[in-house]
Amino acid sequence: ITEAKKDKCSIVIILLSKYSAENHYTGIKEFADVKAHVLTQCVRESQNIFTKQGFFQKLGYQMCSKLGFPIWLVQKPEGLESKHMTMIVGAD
């Protein structure tokens, strides 16, 4: 994390074993967020991690969100005047 900060990386992906995730996740996030001010995305290693459908898509969503990029953009419905206060809500 310290080296990534020196290299001015935007985000660091950390692959953790089950043991490390259970015992060190909080310390890693605390150091990265509070002391080093580096964004991190931790991934807990498992046997089928890379074969799970949608794994990389979800990882990309999480990283984009942390970097401040919009995950979804919604088109404004036709005929909706801008003077109205409107909230567009989506459900999956």
PDB file of N, CA, C and O in Angstrom, chain B, residues numbered from 101:
ATOM      1  N   ILE B 101       0.837  -1.190   0.000  1.00  0.00           N
ATOM      2  CA  ILE B 101       0.000   0.000   0.000  1.00  0.00           C
ATOM      3  C   ILE B 101       0.875   1.244   0.000  1.00  0.00           C
ATOM      4  O   ILE B 101       0.572   2.220  -0.687  1.00  0.00           O
ATOM      5  N   THR B 102       1.957   1.213   0.766  1.00  0.00           N
ATOM      6  CA  THR B 102       2.871   2.359   0.817  1.00  0.00           C
ATOM      7  C   THR B 102       3.525   2.581  -0.537  1.00  0.00           C
ATOM      8  O   THR B 102       3.659   3.722  -0.981  1.00  0.00           O
ATOM      9  N   GLU B 103       3.933   1.502  -1.200  1.00  0.00           N
ATOM     10  CA  GLU B 103       4.548   1.619  -2.531  1.00  0.00           C
ATOM     11  C   GLU B 103       3.541   2.143  -3.545  1.00  0.00           C
ATOM     12  O   GLU B 103       3.886   2.951  -4.408  1.00  0.00           O
ATOM     13  N   ALA B 104       2.308   1.688  -3.442  1.00  0.00           N
ATOM     14  CA  ALA B 104       1.268   2.156  -4.363  1.00  0.00           C
ATOM     15  C   ALA B 104       1.040   3.651  -4.188  1.00  0.00           C
ATOM     16  O   ALA B 104       0.818   4.368  -5.164  1.00  0.00           O
ATOM     17  N   LYS B 105       1.096   4.121  -2.947  1.00  0.00           N
ATOM     18  CA  LYS B 105       0.926   5.554  -2.692  1.00  0.00           C
ATOM     19  C   LYS B 105       2.080   6.342  -3.320  1.00  0.00           C
ATOM     20  O   LYS B 105       1.869   7.399  -3.913  1.00  0.00           O
ATOM     21  N   LYS B 106       3.283   5.824  -3.187  1.00  0.00           N
ATOM     22  CA  LYS B 106       4.449   6.495  -3.786  1.00  0.00           C
ATOM     23  C   LYS B 106       4.308   6.564  -5.299  1.00  0.00           C
ATOM     24  O   LYS B 106       4.698   7.555  -5.916  1.00  0.00           O
ATOM     25  N   ASP B 107       3.753   5.516  -5.899  1.00  0.00           N
ATOM     26  CA  ASP B 107       3.572   5.457  -7.355  1.00  0.00           C
ATOM     27  C   ASP B 107       2.305   6.173  -7.815  1.00  0.00           C
ATOM     28  O   ASP B 107       2.002   6.193  -9.008  1.00  0.00           O
ATOM     29  N   LYS B 108       1.560   6.763  -6.871  1.00  0.00           N
ATOM     30  CA  LYS B 108       0.336   7.524  -7.144  1.00  0.00           C
ATOM     31  C   LYS B 108      -0.744   6.688  -7.834  1.00  0.00           C
ATOM     32  O   LYS B 108      -1.431   7.155  -8.742  1.00  0.00           O
ATOM     33  N   CYS B 109      -0.874   5.435  -7.376  1.00  0.00           N
ATOM     34  CA  CYS B 109      -1.930   4.563  -7.889  1.00  0.00           C
ATOM     35  C   CYS B 109      -3.283   5.067  -7.405  1.00  0.00           C
ATOM     36  O   CYS B 109      -3.396   5.591  -6.296  1.00  0.00           O
ATOM     37  N   SER B 110      -4.298   4.911  -8.227  1.00  0.00           N
ATOM     38  CA  SER B 110      -5.648   5.338  -7.863  1.00  0.00           C
ATOM     39  C   SER B 110      -6.318   4.362  -6.909  1.00  0.00           C
ATOM     40  O   SER B 110      -7.058   4.766  -6.013  1.00  0.00           O
ATOM     41  N   ILE B 111      -6.056   3.079  -7.106  1.00  0.00           N
ATOM     42  CA  ILE B 111      -6.691   2.046  -6.278  1.00  0.00           C
ATOM     43  C   ILE B 111      -5.806   0.808  -6.295  1.00  0.00           C
ATOM     44  O   ILE B 111      -5.102   0.544  -7.270  1.00  0.00           O
ATOM     45  N   VAL B 112      -5.852   0.054  -5.199  1.00  0.00           N
ATOM     46  CA  VAL B 112      -5.059  -1.168  -5.070  1.00  0.00           C
ATOM     47  C   VAL B 112      -6.016  -2.330  -4.843  1.00  0.00           C
ATOM     48  O   VAL B 112      -6.891  -2.255  -3.981  1.00  0.00           O
ATOM     49  N   ILE B 113      -5.853  -3.404  -5.613  1.00  0.00           N
ATOM     50  CA  ILE B 113      -6.637  -4.619  -5.411  1.00  0.00           C
ATOM     51  C   ILE B 113      -5.788  -5.567  -4.576  1.00  0.00           C
ATOM     52  O   ILE B 113      -4.639  -5.850  -4.915  1.00  0.00           O
ATOM     53  N   ILE B 114      -6.365  -6.054  -3.483  1.00  0.00           N
ATOM     54  CA  ILE B 114      -5.636  -6.953  -2.590  1.00  0.00           C
ATOM     55  C   ILE B 114      -6.373  -8.284  -2.543  1.00  0.00           C
ATOM     56  O   ILE B 114      -7.544  -8.339  -2.168  1.00  0.00           O
ATOM     57  N   LEU B 115      -5.687  -9.352  -2.922  1.00  0.00           N
ATOM     58  CA  LEU B 115      -6.251 -10.695  -2.881  1.00  0.00           C
ATOM     59  C   LEU B 115      -5.859 -11.324  -1.552  1.00  0.00           C
ATOM     60  O   LEU B 115      -4.673 -11.489  -1.266  1.00  0.00           O
ATOM     61  N   LEU B 116      -6.852 -11.676  -0.740  1.00  0.00           N
ATOM     62  CA  LEU B 116      -6.610 -12.203   0.603  1.00  0.00           C
ATOM     63  C   LEU B 116      -7.014 -13.668   0.698  1.00  0.00           C
ATOM     64  O   LEU B 116      -8.014 -14.090   0.118  1.00  0.00           O
ATOM     65  N   SER B 117      -6.222 -14.434   1.438  1.00  0.00           N
ATOM     66  CA  SER B 117      -6.622 -15.811   1.748  1.00  0.00           C
ATOM     67  C   SER B 117      -7.766 -15.751   2.761  1.00  0.00           C
ATOM     68  O   SER B 117      -8.053 -14.690   3.315  1.00  0.00           O
ATOM     69  N   LYS B 118      -8.407 -16.872   2.996  1.00  0.00           N
ATOM     70  CA  LYS B 118      -9.498 -16.911   3.973  1.00  0.00           C
ATOM     71  C   LYS B 118      -8.983 -16.468   5.340  1.00  0.00           C
ATOM     72  O   LYS B 118      -9.635 -15.678   6.022  1.00  0.00           O
ATOM     73  N   TYR B 119      -7.819 -16.971   5.742  1.00  0.00           N
ATOM     74  CA  TYR B 119      -7.228 -16.616   7.036  1.00  0.00           C
ATOM     75  C   TYR B 119      -6.939 -15.123   7.109  1.00  0.00           C
ATOM     76  O   TYR B 119      -7.290 -14.474   8.095  1.00  0.00           O
ATOM     77  N   SER B 120      -6.306 -14.571   6.082  1.00  0.00           N
ATOM     78  CA  SER B 120      -5.978 -13.146   6.071  1.00  0.00           C
ATOM     79  C   SER B 120      -7.226 -12.284   6.084  1.00  0.00           C
ATOM     80  O   SER B 120      -7.270 -11.254   6.757  1.00  0.00           O
ATOM     81  N   ALA B 121      -8.237 -12.704   5.342  1.00  0.00           N
ATOM     82  CA  ALA B 121      -9.482 -11.938   5.310  1.00  0.00           C
ATOM     83  C   ALA B 121     -10.117 -11.899   6.692  1.00  0.00           C
ATOM     84  O   ALA B 121     -10.606 -10.854   7.121  1.00  0.00           O
ATOM     85  N   GLU B 122     -10.115 -13.021   7.386  1.00  0.00           N
ATOM     86  CA  GLU B 122     -10.723 -13.088   8.713  1.00  0.00           C
ATOM     87  C   GLU B 122      -9.916 -12.341   9.770  1.00  0.00           C
ATOM     88  O   GLU B 122     -10.491 -11.781  10.704  1.00  0.00           O
ATOM     89  N   ASN B 123      -8.582 -12.326   9.632  1.00  0.00           N
ATOM     90  CA  ASN B 123      -7.736 -11.786  10.689  1.00  0.00           C
ATOM     91  C   ASN B 123      -7.105 -10.432  10.402  1.00  0.00           C
ATOM     92  O   ASN B 123      -6.709  -9.737  11.338  1.00  0.00           O
ATOM     93  N   HIS B 124      -7.001 -10.038   9.148  1.00  0.00           N
ATOM     94  CA  HIS B 124      -6.261  -8.821   8.835  1.00  0.00           C
ATOM     95  C   HIS B 124      -7.034  -7.780   8.027  1.00  0.00           C
ATOM     96  O   HIS B 124      -6.542  -6.670   7.822  1.00  0.00           O
ATOM     97  N   TYR B 125      -8.245  -8.125   7.565  1.00  0.00           N
ATOM     98  CA  TYR B 125      -9.005  -7.205   6.720  1.00  0.00           C
ATOM     99  C   TYR B 125      -9.181  -5.841   7.380  1.00  0.00           C
ATOM    100  O   TYR B 125      -8.903  -4.816   6.759  1.00  0.00           O
ATOM    101  N   THR B 126      -9.632  -5.816   8.615  1.00  0.00           N
ATOM    102  CA  THR B 126      -9.880  -4.548   9.304  1.00  0.00           C
ATOM    103  C   THR B 126      -8.608  -3.714   9.403  1.00  0.00           C
ATOM    104  O   THR B 126      -8.645  -2.506   9.166  1.00  0.00           O
ATOM    105  N   GLY B 127      -7.497  -4.330   9.744  1.00  0.00           N
ATOM    106  CA  GLY B 127      -6.229  -3.618   9.852  1.00  0.00           C
ATOM    107  C   GLY B 127      -5.752  -3.076   8.517  1.00  0.00           C
ATOM    108  O   GLY B 127      -5.232  -1.963   8.440  1.00  0.00           O
ATOM    109  N   ILE B 128      -5.930  -3.863   7.470  1.00  0.00           N
ATOM    110  CA  ILE B 128      -5.537  -3.427   6.125  1.00  0.00           C
ATOM    111  C   ILE B 128      -6.361  -2.216   5.710  1.00  0.00           C
ATOM    112  O   ILE B 128      -5.811  -1.218   5.244  1.00  0.00           O
ATOM    113  N   LYS B 129      -7.685  -2.300   5.878  1.00  0.00           N
ATOM    114  CA  LYS B 129      -8.558  -1.190   5.487  1.00  0.00           C
ATOM    115  C   LYS B 129      -8.275   0.055   6.329  1.00  0.00           C
ATOM    116  O   LYS B 129      -8.268   1.168   5.803  1.00  0.00           O
ATOM    117  N   GLU B 130      -8.045  -0.121   7.611  1.00  0.00           N
ATOM    118  CA  GLU B 130      -7.751   1.017   8.486  1.00  0.00           C
ATOM    119  C   GLU B 130      -6.458   1.704   8.055  1.00  0.00           C
ATOM    120  O   GLU B 130      -6.407   2.930   7.958  1.00  0.00           O
ATOM    121  N   PHE B 131      -5.420   0.921   7.796  1.00  0.00           N
ATOM    122  CA  PHE B 131      -4.151   1.503   7.365  1.00  0.00           C
ATOM    123  C   PHE B 131      -4.308   2.220   6.028  1.00  0.00           C
ATOM    124  O   PHE B 131      -3.854   3.352   5.865  1.00  0.00           O
ATOM    125  N   ALA B 132      -4.952   1.555   5.079  1.00  0.00           N
ATOM    126  CA  ALA B 132      -5.096   2.130   3.742  1.00  0.00           C
ATOM    127  C   ALA B 132      -5.957   3.389   3.761  1.00  0.00           C
ATOM    128  O   ALA B 132      -5.582   4.404   3.175  1.00  0.00           O
ATOM    129  N   ASP B 133      -7.094   3.329   4.424  1.00  0.00           N
ATOM    130  CA  ASP B 133      -8.039   4.452   4.421  1.00  0.00           C
ATOM    131  C   ASP B 133      -7.587   5.610   5.305  1.00  0.00           C
ATOM    132  O   ASP B 133      -7.600   6.762   4.873  1.00  0.00           O
ATOM    133  N   VAL B 134      -7.191   5.310   6.530  1.00  0.00           N
ATOM    134  CA  VAL B 134      -6.923   6.348   7.517  1.00  0.00           C
ATOM    135  C   VAL B 134      -5.495   6.878   7.451  1.00  0.00           C
ATOM    136  O   VAL B 134      -5.279   8.089   7.486  1.00  0.00           O
ATOM    137  N   LYS B 135      -4.533   5.986   7.358  1.00  0.00           N
ATOM    138  CA  LYS B 135      -3.137   6.420   7.419  1.00  0.00           C
ATOM    139  C   LYS B 135      -2.529   6.717   6.050  1.00  0.00           C
ATOM    140  O   LYS B 135      -1.876   7.745   5.867  1.00  0.00           O
ATOM    141  N   ALA B 136      -2.742   5.816   5.088  1.00  0.00           N
ATOM    142  CA  ALA B 136      -2.100   5.989   3.780  1.00  0.00           C
ATOM    143  C   ALA B 136      -2.966   6.762   2.786  1.00  0.00           C
ATOM    144  O   ALA B 136      -2.449   7.295   1.804  1.00  0.00           O
ATOM    145  N   HIS B 137      -4.273   6.829   3.028  1.00  0.00           N
ATOM    146  CA  HIS B 137      -5.207   7.507   2.120  1.00  0.00           C
ATOM    147  C   HIS B 137      -5.123   6.929   0.706  1.00  0.00           C
ATOM    148  O   HIS B 137      -4.994   7.655  -0.279  1.00  0.00           O
ATOM    149  N   VAL B 138      -5.199   5.602   0.644  1.00  0.00           N
ATOM    150  CA  VAL B 138      -5.174   4.881  -0.628  1.00  0.00           C
ATOM    151  C   VAL B 138      -6.444   4.043  -0.715  1.00  0.00           C
ATOM    152  O   VAL B 138      -6.779   3.323   0.225  1.00  0.00           O
ATOM    153  N   LEU B 139      -7.146   4.132  -1.829  1.00  0.00           N
ATOM    154  CA  LEU B 139      -8.341   3.311  -2.031  1.00  0.00           C
ATOM    155  C   LEU B 139      -7.929   1.862  -2.252  1.00  0.00           C
ATOM    156  O   LEU B 139      -6.969   1.581  -2.970  1.00  0.00           O
ATOM    157  N   THR B 140      -8.662   0.949  -1.629  1.00  0.00           N
ATOM    158  CA  THR B 140      -8.366  -0.474  -1.801  1.00  0.00           C
ATOM    159  C   THR B 140      -9.638  -1.238  -2.110  1.00  0.00           C
ATOM    160  O   THR B 140     -10.735  -0.849  -1.708  1.00  0.00           O
ATOM    161  N   GLN B 141      -9.471  -2.318  -2.823  1.00  0.00           N
ATOM    162  CA  GLN B 141     -10.555  -3.267  -3.063  1.00  0.00           C
ATOM    163  C   GLN B 141     -10.012  -4.625  -2.676  1.00  0.00           C
ATOM    164  O   GLN B 141      -9.149  -5.173  -3.361  1.00  0.00           O
ATOM    165  N   CYS B 142     -10.519  -5.176  -1.568  1.00  0.00           N
ATOM    166  CA  CYS B 142     -10.059  -6.476  -1.105  1.00  0.00           C
ATOM    167  C   CYS B 142     -10.943  -7.572  -1.690  1.00  0.00           C
ATOM    168  O   CYS B 142     -12.161  -7.425  -1.789  1.00  0.00           O
ATOM    169  N   VAL B 143     -10.308  -8.661  -2.070  1.00  0.00           N
ATOM    170  CA  VAL B 143     -10.995  -9.821  -2.640  1.00  0.00           C
ATOM    171  C   VAL B 143     -10.561 -11.038  -1.852  1.00  0.00           C
ATOM    172  O   VAL B 143      -9.371 -11.331  -1.742  1.00  0.00           O
ATOM    173  N   ARG B 144     -11.541 -11.744  -1.304  1.00  0.00           N
ATOM    174  CA  ARG B 144     -11.220 -12.961  -0.553  1.00  0.00           C
ATOM    175  C   ARG B 144     -11.098 -14.129  -1.514  1.00  0.00           C
ATOM    176  O   ARG B 144     -12.013 -14.410  -2.289  1.00  0.00           O
ATOM    177  N   GLU B 145      -9.981 -14.794  -1.457  1.00  0.00           N
ATOM    178  CA  GLU B 145      -9.671 -15.911  -2.356  1.00  0.00           C
ATOM    179  C   GLU B 145     -10.548 -17.115  -2.002  1.00  0.00           C
ATOM    180  O   GLU B 145     -10.772 -17.418  -0.830  1.00  0.00           O
ATOM    181  N   SER B 146     -11.032 -17.783  -3.034  1.00  0.00           N
ATOM    182  CA  SER B 146     -11.766 -19.033  -2.853  1.00  0.00           C
ATOM    183  C   SER B 146     -11.499 -19.907  -4.072  1.00  0.00           C
ATOM    184  O   SER B 146     -10.929 -19.450  -5.063  1.00  0.00           O
ATOM    185  N   GLN B 147     -11.913 -21.164  -3.990  1.00  0.00           N
ATOM    186  CA  GLN B 147     -11.613 -22.108  -5.065  1.00  0.00           C
ATOM    187  C   GLN B 147     -12.224 -21.708  -6.397  1.00  0.00           C
ATOM    188  O   GLN B 147     -11.610 -21.920  -7.443  1.00  0.00           O
ATOM    189  N   ASN B 148     -13.421 -21.133  -6.381  1.00  0.00           N
ATOM    190  CA  ASN B 148     -14.107 -20.836  -7.638  1.00  0.00           C
ATOM    191  C   ASN B 148     -14.226 -19.337  -7.912  1.00  0.00           C
ATOM    192  O   ASN B 148     -15.103 -18.910  -8.663  1.00  0.00           O
ATOM    193  N   ILE B 149     -13.360 -18.552  -7.315  1.00  0.00           N
ATOM    194  CA  ILE B 149     -13.481 -17.094  -7.423  1.00  0.00           C
ATOM    195  C   ILE B 149     -13.463 -16.598  -8.873  1.00  0.00           C
ATOM    196  O   ILE B 149     -14.240 -15.713  -9.234  1.00  0.00           O
ATOM    197  N   PHE B 150     -12.600 -17.152  -9.685  1.00  0.00           N
ATOM    198  CA  PHE B 150     -12.448 -16.641 -11.049  1.00  0.00           C
ATOM    199  C   PHE B 150     -13.417 -17.285 -12.036  1.00  0.00           C
ATOM    200  O   PHE B 150     -13.504 -16.859 -13.188  1.00  0.00           O
ATOM    201  N   THR B 151     -14.141 -18.305 -11.595  1.00  0.00           N
ATOM    202  CA  THR B 151     -15.112 -18.938 -12.478  1.00  0.00           C
ATOM    203  C   THR B 151     -16.539 -18.508 -12.161  1.00  0.00           C
ATOM    204  O   THR B 151     -17.465 -18.853 -12.895  1.00  0.00           O
ATOM    205  N   LYS B 152     -16.728 -17.758 -11.077  1.00  0.00           N
ATOM    206  CA  LYS B 152     -18.065 -17.264 -10.726  1.00  0.00           C
ATOM    207  C   LYS B 152     -18.562 -16.318 -11.801  1.00  0.00           C
ATOM    208  O   LYS B 152     -17.842 -15.415 -12.226  1.00  0.00           O
ATOM    209  N   GLN B 153     -19.781 -16.523 -12.234  1.00  0.00           N
ATOM    210  CA  GLN B 153     -20.363 -15.659 -13.252  1.00  0.00           C
ATOM    211  C   GLN B 153     -20.574 -14.266 -12.660  1.00  0.00           C
ATOM    212  O   GLN B 153     -21.167 -14.116 -11.592  1.00  0.00           O
ATOM    213  N   GLY B 154     -20.089 -13.266 -13.360  1.00  0.00           N
ATOM    214  CA  GLY B 154     -20.278 -11.886 -12.937  1.00  0.00           C
ATOM    215  C   GLY B 154     -19.275 -11.378 -11.920  1.00  0.00           C
ATOM    216  O   GLY B 154     -19.375 -10.228 -11.493  1.00  0.00           O
ATOM    217  N   PHE B 155     -18.304 -12.202 -11.515  1.00  0.00           N
ATOM    218  CA  PHE B 155     -17.335 -11.778 -10.506  1.00  0.00           C
ATOM    219  C   PHE B 155     -16.580 -10.521 -10.927  1.00  0.00           C
ATOM    220  O   PHE B 155     -16.510  -9.552 -10.172  1.00  0.00           O
ATOM    221  N   PHE B 156     -16.020 -10.540 -12.121  1.00  0.00           N
ATOM    222  CA  PHE B 156     -15.217  -9.400 -12.567  1.00  0.00           C
ATOM    223  C   PHE B 156     -16.080  -8.165 -12.826  1.00  0.00           C
ATOM    224  O   PHE B 156     -15.625  -7.037 -12.641  1.00  0.00           O
ATOM    225  N   GLN B 157     -17.316  -8.378 -13.251  1.00  0.00           N
ATOM    226  CA  GLN B 157     -18.235  -7.266 -13.460  1.00  0.00           C
ATOM    227  C   GLN B 157     -18.526  -6.581 -12.124  1.00  0.00           C
ATOM    228  O   GLN B 157     -18.487  -5.353 -12.039  1.00  0.00           O
ATOM    229  N   LYS B 158     -18.816  -7.355 -11.089  1.00  0.00           N
ATOM    230  CA  LYS B 158     -19.087  -6.794  -9.767  1.00  0.00           C
ATOM    231  C   LYS B 158     -17.843  -6.110  -9.201  1.00  0.00           C
ATOM    232  O   LYS B 158     -17.939  -5.057  -8.570  1.00  0.00           O
ATOM    233  N   LEU B 159     -16.696  -6.704  -9.425  1.00  0.00           N
ATOM    234  CA  LEU B 159     -15.437  -6.093  -8.975  1.00  0.00           C
ATOM    235  C   LEU B 159     -15.240  -4.740  -9.660  1.00  0.00           C
ATOM    236  O   LEU B 159     -14.847  -3.765  -9.019  1.00  0.00           O
ATOM    237  N   GLY B 160     -15.512  -4.690 -10.951  1.00  0.00           N
ATOM    238  CA  GLY B 160     -15.402  -3.435 -11.696  1.00  0.00           C
ATOM    239  C   GLY B 160     -16.367  -2.383 -11.191  1.00  0.00           C
ATOM    240  O   GLY B 160     -16.002  -1.214 -11.069  1.00  0.00           O
ATOM    241  N   TYR B 161     -17.607  -2.785 -10.893  1.00  0.00           N
ATOM    242  CA  TYR B 161     -18.595  -1.854 -10.338  1.00  0.00           C
ATOM    243  C   TYR B 161     -18.111  -1.256  -9.018  1.00  0.00           C
ATOM    244  O   TYR B 161     -18.190  -0.046  -8.804  1.00  0.00           O
ATOM    245  N   GLN B 162     -17.610  -2.117  -8.141  1.00  0.00           N
ATOM    246  CA  GLN B 162     -17.148  -1.646  -6.837  1.00  0.00           C
ATOM    247  C   GLN B 162     -15.986  -0.668  -6.983  1.00  0.00           C
ATOM    248  O   GLN B 162     -15.935   0.352  -6.296  1.00  0.00           O
ATOM    249  N   MET B 163     -15.066  -0.981  -7.871  1.00  0.00           N
ATOM    250  CA  MET B 163     -13.910  -0.105  -8.069  1.00  0.00           C
ATOM    251  C   MET B 163     -14.332   1.228  -8.683  1.00  0.00           C
ATOM    252  O   MET B 163     -13.865   2.282  -8.252  1.00  0.00           O
ATOM    253  N   CYS B 164     -15.203   1.192  -9.677  1.00  0.00           N
ATOM    254  CA  CYS B 164     -15.687   2.432 -10.297  1.00  0.00           C
ATOM    255  C   CYS B 164     -16.397   3.313  -9.283  1.00  0.00           C
ATOM    256  O   CYS B 164     -16.229   4.532  -9.279  1.00  0.00           O
ATOM    257  N   SER B 165     -17.188   2.690  -8.429  1.00  0.00           N
ATOM    258  CA  SER B 165     -17.900   3.443  -7.403  1.00  0.00           C
ATOM    259  C   SER B 165     -16.925   4.118  -6.451  1.00  0.00           C
ATOM    260  O   SER B 165     -17.105   5.287  -6.109  1.00  0.00           O
ATOM    261  N   LYS B 166     -15.907   3.404  -6.025  1.00  0.00           N
ATOM    262  CA  LYS B 166     -14.910   3.976  -5.108  1.00  0.00           C
ATOM    263  C   LYS B 166     -14.116   5.103  -5.757  1.00  0.00           C
ATOM    264  O   LYS B 166     -13.681   6.031  -5.075  1.00  0.00           O
ATOM    265  N   LEU B 167     -13.927   5.025  -7.069  1.00  0.00           N
ATOM    266  CA  LEU B 167     -13.173   6.059  -7.786  1.00  0.00           C
ATOM    267  C   LEU B 167     -14.046   7.246  -8.184  1.00  0.00           C
ATOM    268  O   LEU B 167     -13.553   8.226  -8.742  1.00  0.00           O
ATOM    269  N   GLY B 168     -15.344   7.152  -7.895  1.00  0.00           N
ATOM    270  CA  GLY B 168     -16.242   8.271  -8.152  1.00  0.00           C
ATOM    271  C   GLY B 168     -16.881   8.294  -9.524  1.00  0.00           C
ATOM    272  O   GLY B 168     -17.465   9.304  -9.915  1.00  0.00           O
ATOM    273  N   PHE B 169     -16.781   7.199 -10.263  1.00  0.00           N
ATOM    274  CA  PHE B 169     -17.410   7.123 -11.576  1.00  0.00           C
ATOM    275  C   PHE B 169     -18.855   6.654 -11.423  1.00  0.00           C
ATOM    276  O   PHE B 169     -19.147   5.846 -10.542  1.00  0.00           O
ATOM    277  N   PRO B 170     -19.757   7.143 -12.261  1.00  0.00           N
ATOM    278  CA  PRO B 170     -21.134   6.656 -12.176  1.00  0.00           C
ATOM    279  C   PRO B 170     -21.210   5.215 -12.660  1.00  0.00           C
ATOM    280  O   PRO B 170     -20.595   4.849 -13.662  1.00  0.00           O
ATOM    281  N   ILE B 171     -21.966   4.409 -11.941  1.00  0.00           N
ATOM    282  CA  ILE B 171     -22.102   3.005 -12.329  1.00  0.00           C
ATOM    283  C   ILE B 171     -23.180   2.849 -13.383  1.00  0.00           C
ATOM    284  O   ILE B 171     -23.019   2.094 -14.342  1.00  0.00           O
ATOM    285  N   TRP B 172     -24.270   3.559 -13.204  1.00  0.00           N
ATOM    286  CA  TRP B 172     -25.361   3.511 -14.169  1.00  0.00           C
ATOM    287  C   TRP B 172     -25.783   4.925 -14.509  1.00  0.00           C
ATOM    288  O   TRP B 172     -25.744   5.815 -13.660  1.00  0.00           O
ATOM    289  N   LEU B 173     -26.181   5.129 -15.736  1.00  0.00           N
ATOM    290  CA  LEU B 173     -26.750   6.395 -16.170  1.00  0.00           C
ATOM    291  C   LEU B 173     -28.154   6.112 -16.678  1.00  0.00           C
ATOM    292  O   LEU B 173     -28.374   5.158 -17.424  1.00  0.00           O
ATOM    293  N   VAL B 174     -29.089   6.936 -16.276  1.00  0.00           N
ATOM    294  CA  VAL B 174     -30.481   6.741 -16.662  1.00  0.00           C
ATOM    295  C   VAL B 174     -30.901   7.891 -17.559  1.00  0.00           C
ATOM    296  O   VAL B 174     -30.651   9.055 -17.245  1.00  0.00           O
ATOM    297  N   GLN B 175     -31.537   7.567 -18.670  1.00  0.00           N
ATOM    298  CA  GLN B 175     -32.048   8.586 -19.570  1.00  0.00           C
ATOM    299  C   GLN B 175     -33.264   9.249 -18.944  1.00  0.00           C
ATOM    300  O   GLN B 175     -34.099   8.574 -18.342  1.00  0.00           O
ATOM    301  N   LYS B 176     -33.367  10.555 -19.080  1.00  0.00           N
ATOM    302  CA  LYS B 176     -34.525  11.294 -18.584  1.00  0.00           C
ATOM    303  C   LYS B 176     -35.722  10.928 -19.461  1.00  0.00           C
ATOM    304  O   LYS B 176     -35.633  10.979 -20.688  1.00  0.00           O
ATOM    305  N   PRO B 177     -36.849  10.557 -18.832  1.00  0.00           N
ATOM    306  CA  PRO B 177     -38.034  10.190 -19.621  1.00  0.00           C
ATOM    307  C   PRO B 177     -38.515  11.358 -20.480  1.00  0.00           C
ATOM    308  O   PRO B 177     -38.470  12.516 -20.067  1.00  0.00           O
ATOM    309  N   GLU B 178     -38.972  11.026 -21.676  1.00  0.00           N
ATOM    310  CA  GLU B 178     -39.487  12.062 -22.580  1.00  0.00           C
ATOM    311  C   GLU B 178     -40.707  12.731 -21.975  1.00  0.00           C
ATOM    312  O   GLU B 178     -41.518  12.082 -21.315  1.00  0.00           O
ATOM    313  N   GLY B 179     -40.834  14.025 -22.200  1.00  0.00           N
ATOM    314  CA  GLY B 179     -41.981  14.776 -21.728  1.00  0.00           C
ATOM    315  C   GLY B 179     -41.868  15.245 -20.288  1.00  0.00           C
ATOM    316  O   GLY B 179     -42.766  15.926 -19.793  1.00  0.00           O
ATOM    317  N   LEU B 180     -40.802  14.902 -19.617  1.00  0.00           N
ATOM    318  CA  LEU B 180     -40.606  15.333 -18.237  1.00  0.00           C
ATOM    319  C   LEU B 180     -39.941  16.703 -18.245  1.00  0.00           C
ATOM    320  O   LEU B 180     -38.811  16.850 -18.711  1.00  0.00           O
ATOM    321  N   GLU B 181     -40.632  17.681 -17.737  1.00  0.00           N
ATOM    322  CA  GLU B 181     -40.087  19.038 -17.726  1.00  0.00           C
ATOM    323  C   GLU B 181     -39.094  19.175 -16.578  1.00  0.00           C
ATOM    324  O   GLU B 181     -39.269  18.570 -15.521  1.00  0.00           O
ATOM    325  N   SER B 182     -38.060  19.967 -16.791  1.00  0.00           N
ATOM    326  CA  SER B 182     -37.005  20.096 -15.792  1.00  0.00           C
ATOM    327  C   SER B 182     -37.442  20.861 -14.546  1.00  0.00           C
ATOM    328  O   SER B 182     -36.738  20.832 -13.536  1.00  0.00           O
ATOM    329  N   LYS B 183     -38.574  21.540 -14.592  1.00  0.00           N
ATOM    330  CA  LYS B 183     -39.021  22.296 -13.420  1.00  0.00           C
ATOM    331  C   LYS B 183     -39.604  21.389 -12.335  1.00  0.00           C
ATOM    332  O   LYS B 183     -39.763  21.812 -11.191  1.00  0.00           O
ATOM    333  N   HIS B 184     -39.924  20.134 -12.696  1.00  0.00           N
ATOM    334  CA  HIS B 184     -40.464  19.196 -11.719  1.00  0.00           C
ATOM    335  C   HIS B 184     -39.329  18.510 -10.975  1.00  0.00           C
ATOM    336  O   HIS B 184     -38.324  18.122 -11.569  1.00  0.00           O
ATOM    337  N   MET B 185     -39.505  18.366  -9.665  1.00  0.00           N
ATOM    338  CA  MET B 185     -38.543  17.602  -8.881  1.00  0.00           C
ATOM    339  C   MET B 185     -38.892  16.125  -9.061  1.00  0.00           C
ATOM    340  O   MET B 185     -40.000  15.699  -8.734  1.00  0.00           O
ATOM    341  N   THR B 186     -37.972  15.375  -9.564  1.00  0.00           N
ATOM    342  CA  THR B 186     -38.258  13.973  -9.883  1.00  0.00           C
ATOM    343  C   THR B 186     -37.115  13.085  -9.396  1.00  0.00           C
ATOM    344  O   THR B 186     -35.943  13.445  -9.504  1.00  0.00           O
ATOM    345  N   MET B 187     -37.467  11.945  -8.872  1.00  0.00           N
ATOM    346  CA  MET B 187     -36.478  10.947  -8.499  1.00  0.00           C
ATOM    347  C   MET B 187     -36.754   9.705  -9.343  1.00  0.00           C
ATOM    348  O   MET B 187     -37.871   9.189  -9.344  1.00  0.00           O
ATOM    349  N   ILE B 188     -35.756   9.233 -10.048  1.00  0.00           N
ATOM    350  CA  ILE B 188     -35.886   8.028 -10.845  1.00  0.00           C
ATOM    351  C   ILE B 188     -35.250   6.889 -10.052  1.00  0.00           C
ATOM    352  O   ILE B 188     -34.077   6.959  -9.687  1.00  0.00           O
ATOM    353  N   VAL B 189     -36.019   5.856  -9.792  1.00  0.00           N
ATOM    354  CA  VAL B 189     -35.560   4.748  -8.968  1.00  0.00           C
ATOM    355  C   VAL B 189     -35.600   3.484  -9.808  1.00  0.00           C
ATOM    356  O   VAL B 189     -36.569   3.243 -10.528  1.00  0.00           O
ATOM    357  N   GLY B 190     -34.567   2.689  -9.719  1.00  0.00           N
ATOM    358  CA  GLY B 190     -34.529   1.420 -10.429  1.00  0.00           C
ATOM    359  C   GLY B 190     -34.438   0.274  -9.448  1.00  0.00           C
ATOM    360  O   GLY B 190     -33.844   0.416  -8.379  1.00  0.00           O
ATOM    361  N   ALA B 191     -35.004  -0.833  -9.788  1.00  0.00           N
ATOM    362  CA  ALA B 191     -34.935  -2.031  -8.946  1.00  0.00           C
ATOM    363  C   ALA B 191     -34.548  -3.203  -9.823  1.00  0.00           C
ATOM    364  O   ALA B 191     -34.978  -3.308 -10.972  1.00  0.00           O
ATOM    365  N   ASP B 192     -33.752  -4.058  -9.281  1.00  0.00           N
ATOM    366  CA  ASP B 192     -33.271  -5.228 -10.024  1.00  0.00           C
ATOM    367  C   ASP B 192     -33.857  -6.472  -9.410  1.00  0.00           C
ATOM    368  O   ASP B 192     -33.586  -7.578  -9.878  1.00  0.00           O
TER     369      ASP B 192
END
